[in-house]
Every structure is written in C-alpha cells, then in structure tokens.
C-alpha cells in the first residue's frame, strides 16, 4: 500500500506520519511510506492546507489530525 504524508516537516506532519505508521503496524498492513516535503510536489494534490494523508493516490484528509480510528478505516478499505 502506498501512503504519503504531505507536509513540510512541522510537528503536526510528523505526528500524522507516526500515527499512520502505528495504525499500519497494528493492522498488519504492508505499506510503503513517503513524506513529501517539497511544496512543488505538495501543490500537485487538491489540498489547501497540511498535513495531508494520501493513501493509494487518494487524499483522505488535509488540514487536520485524524483519529487512529479514522486512519484504521482508511487503511482497511484501501
């Protein structure tokens, strides 16, 4: 599963990556993570603010911190 964290490296972006990794491990999801920090690359996605979570090319959330339960739902359906 391809998972991208979009954000410049702020504490919220780092926390989103940490939470998503924890949920992936808990669910036993085989995932490849990429933290996209380049603004040019981030702007290619339809988001207005970071952090953002992209799973299999689909933006799941942007501009807020999702709960572990939300992340688990998204990882389970992808």
N, C-alpha and C positions, 0 to 999 in steps of 0.2 A: 504494500500500500504506500502510495506517495503522499507525504504530508509536508506542507510548507508553512512556516511561521513567517509572516510578513511584518517587519518592524526593524527599526534602526538599532536595536540592541538595548532599549530602555528597560528598566526593571519589570514593567508590565509584559513586555515582549518575552523577556527571559522567563518570567513566571508562566506565561502561556505555554511556552515550549516545555518547561518542566512538568506542568500538569498533564499535557498531552502525552508526553513520554511515559509518565506514571500510569495513565489510563491504558495506554497501548500495552505496557508490560502486564498490568493486571488482567487484561482481556486476552493476552497471548497473541496479540496482533503483530504480524511480521510487517514492520514499517520502516521506510527509509525517510529520514528527516532531513530537511534543508531549512536553514534560517536565512531568509532573503533580506539582506540589509541595504542593498543598493536601491536608492529611490527611483532610478530609471526602471528597474525591474518591478518594483512595488507598484508603480503607476500603471503598469500594464494590466493590473487587476481592477475590477469595478468596485473599488473601496474608497471611502472618503477619509478614513482615519485608521490608525493602527493601535494596538496589534490586531492582526487578522490571522485566521486559520483557514488554510486551503487543504482540502482532502480530495485526492484524485482529481485535481483541477477545478473543483467547485469551492467557491468561497462559502464557508459555513458561518463565520461570524467575523465582524470587524468593529473596532472601536470600543469593545467592552470585553471583560473577562468572563468567559462562560464557566458554568459549574462543571464539576467532574462528571455529573450525570448527563449533562448535555453532550460533552465530548464522547462519553461512552456510547450514547445513542448514535452519534455520527459515525464513530468507528465501527459500530456494529452493523450499520446499514450500508457502509461503503464497500 
